[in-house]
Amino acid sequence: MPNRRALAAVSAVQLTAGLVGQVVALRRRKHYDIPFMTGSPEHVGRDSWWFGSAFSAPSYMLGSQTWAIATLLRNPDERARKALRLLGTSMIGGYLSERQCRRRLTPGSLDPVLAEDWAAAPDAAGRLRAVVDQVAQLTDQQAIARHGRLTGHPFVG
C-alpha cells in the first residue's frame, strides 16, 4: 500500500528531525519557549520529556511517533495512521508557537495580504493564524524556496 509507506517515510523524516533537534537542544541548552510557558537552560533535559525543547517535540511524542511508524511499516494499522496524523498536526502547532520559529516568521516573511492580517491581528492567536494560512498556501517548491530565503541554507534534496 503506497500511501502507508509514504506516510511512514514522511513521519520518519519528521522523527529524525525531532531526534536531531533534541540532541542539539540538549547540547546547546535551548529550552522550550512558547507564548504561555517557558523553560530554563538548567532544566532542558528534564523539561524535554514533557514539554519538548526549542528544536523538538516532547520525548513522549517522539516515542509515540516511533511506535506508530514501526507499526505502520509492519502492516496496515488504522490506529497507527491516526496516531501519526494527530502527532504531526500537534507538532506543527508546537513548532509554530516556539520562539525560535516565531523569530523567523515575521510579517516581512509573509505574503503581502497575510502580512496585513498579521498586523491587524489583535493577539498571538491571530498572528499564528496568519502564519498557518501562509504555510497552507505553499506548494512544495514554494516551501523549499522560502526555507532557503529565511535560513540562508538552500535545500539540497
C-alpha positions as CSV (number, residue, x, y, z in Angstrom):
1,M,0.0,0.0,0.0
2,P,1.9,3.1,-1.2
3,N,0.1,5.6,1.0
4,R,1.0,3.7,4.1
5,R,4.7,3.7,3.1
6,A,4.6,7.3,2.1
7,L,3.1,8.3,5.5
8,A,5.7,6.2,7.3
9,A,8.5,7.8,5.3
10,V,7.4,11.4,5.9
11,S,6.9,10.6,9.5
12,A,10.3,9.0,9.8
13,V,11.9,12.2,8.3
14,Q,10.0,14.3,10.9
15,L,11.0,11.9,13.7
16,T,14.7,12.1,12.6
17,A,14.4,15.9,12.6
18,G,12.9,15.8,16.1
19,L,15.6,13.5,17.4
20,V,18.4,15.6,15.9
21,G,16.7,18.7,17.3
22,Q,16.5,17.1,20.7
23,V,20.3,16.4,20.7
24,V,21.1,19.9,19.5
25,A,18.8,21.5,22.1
26,L,20.3,19.4,24.9
27,R,23.9,20.3,23.9
28,R,23.2,24.0,23.4
29,R,20.8,24.2,26.4
30,K,17.9,25.5,24.2
31,H,14.8,25.3,26.4
32,Y,11.2,25.4,25.2
33,D,9.7,28.9,25.0
34,I,6.1,29.1,23.9
35,P,3.7,32.0,24.5
36,F,2.2,30.8,27.7
37,M,5.2,28.8,29.2
38,T,8.9,28.8,29.2
39,G,11.6,26.5,30.4
40,S,15.1,27.2,31.6
41,P,18.5,26.2,30.3
42,E,19.3,24.4,33.5
43,H,16.3,22.0,33.1
44,V,16.3,21.3,29.4
45,G,16.9,17.6,29.9
46,R,14.0,17.2,32.4
47,D,11.7,19.5,30.6
48,S,12.2,17.9,27.2
49,W,10.3,14.8,28.4
50,W,7.0,16.6,28.8
51,F,7.4,20.0,27.1
52,G,10.0,19.4,24.4
53,S,12.8,21.8,23.6
54,A,13.4,24.7,21.3
55,F,14.1,22.3,18.5
56,S,12.0,19.2,19.2
57,A,8.7,17.9,20.4
58,P,8.4,16.3,23.8
59,S,10.0,12.9,24.2
60,Y,6.7,11.1,24.8
61,M,5.5,12.3,21.4
62,L,8.7,11.2,19.7
63,G,8.3,7.8,21.4
64,S,4.7,7.5,20.3
65,Q,5.7,8.5,16.8
66,T,8.4,5.8,16.8
67,W,5.8,3.2,17.8
68,A,3.3,4.3,15.1
69,I,5.9,4.3,12.3
70,A,7.1,0.8,13.3
71,T,3.6,-0.5,13.5
72,L,2.6,1.1,10.1
73,L,5.7,-0.4,8.4
74,R,4.8,-3.9,9.6
75,N,1.2,-3.8,8.4
76,P,-1.8,-1.5,7.7
77,D,-3.0,-0.3,11.0
78,E,-5.6,2.4,11.4
79,R,-4.6,3.3,15.0
80,A,-1.0,4.0,13.9
81,R,-2.2,6.1,10.9
82,K,-4.5,8.1,13.2
83,A,-1.7,8.5,15.8
84,L,0.7,9.9,13.1
85,R,-2.0,12.3,11.9
86,L,-2.6,13.5,15.4
87,L,1.1,13.8,16.3
88,G,2.0,15.5,13.0
89,T,-0.8,18.1,13.4
90,S,0.1,18.7,17.1
91,M,3.8,19.1,16.3
92,I,3.1,21.7,13.6
93,G,1.3,23.9,16.2
94,G,4.1,23.4,18.6
95,Y,6.8,24.3,16.1
96,L,4.9,27.5,15.0
97,S,4.4,28.6,18.6
98,E,8.1,28.1,19.6
99,R,10.0,31.4,20.0
100,Q,12.9,30.2,17.7
101,C,10.3,29.7,14.9
102,R,8.4,32.9,15.7
103,R,11.5,35.0,15.3
104,R,11.9,33.8,11.7
105,L,8.2,34.0,10.9
106,T,7.7,37.8,10.8
107,P,5.5,40.0,8.7
108,G,8.4,40.5,6.3
109,S,8.4,36.8,5.5
110,L,4.7,36.6,4.8
111,D,2.8,37.3,1.5
112,P,1.6,40.9,1.5
113,V,-2.1,40.1,2.1
114,L,-1.2,37.8,5.1
115,A,1.2,40.4,6.4
116,E,-1.8,42.8,6.6
117,D,-3.7,40.1,8.5
118,W,-0.7,39.7,10.9
119,A,-0.5,43.4,11.5
120,A,-4.3,43.6,12.1
121,A,-4.4,40.6,14.4
122,P,-5.4,41.6,18.0
123,D,-3.4,38.8,19.7
124,A,-0.9,36.0,19.2
125,A,-3.6,33.6,18.1
126,G,-4.5,35.9,15.2
127,R,-0.9,36.2,14.2
128,L,-0.4,32.5,14.4
129,R,-3.5,32.1,12.1
130,A,-1.8,34.3,9.5
131,V,1.3,32.1,9.6
132,V,-0.7,28.9,9.4
133,D,-2.6,30.4,6.4
134,Q,0.7,31.2,4.8
135,V,2.0,27.7,5.3
136,A,-1.2,26.2,4.0
137,Q,-0.9,28.1,0.7
138,L,2.6,27.0,-0.1
139,T,3.3,24.3,-2.6
140,D,6.3,22.0,-2.0
141,Q,8.6,24.1,-4.3
142,Q,7.5,27.4,-2.7
143,A,8.1,26.0,0.8
144,I,11.6,24.8,-0.2
145,A,12.4,28.2,-1.8
146,R,11.1,30.1,1.2
147,H,13.1,27.9,3.6
148,G,16.2,28.8,1.7
149,R,15.4,32.5,1.8
150,L,14.6,32.5,5.5
151,T,17.5,30.4,6.7
152,G,20.2,31.2,4.1
153,H,20.6,27.4,3.6
154,P,19.2,26.2,0.3
155,F,17.5,22.8,0.4
156,V,19.5,20.1,-1.3
157,G,17.4,17.0,-2.0
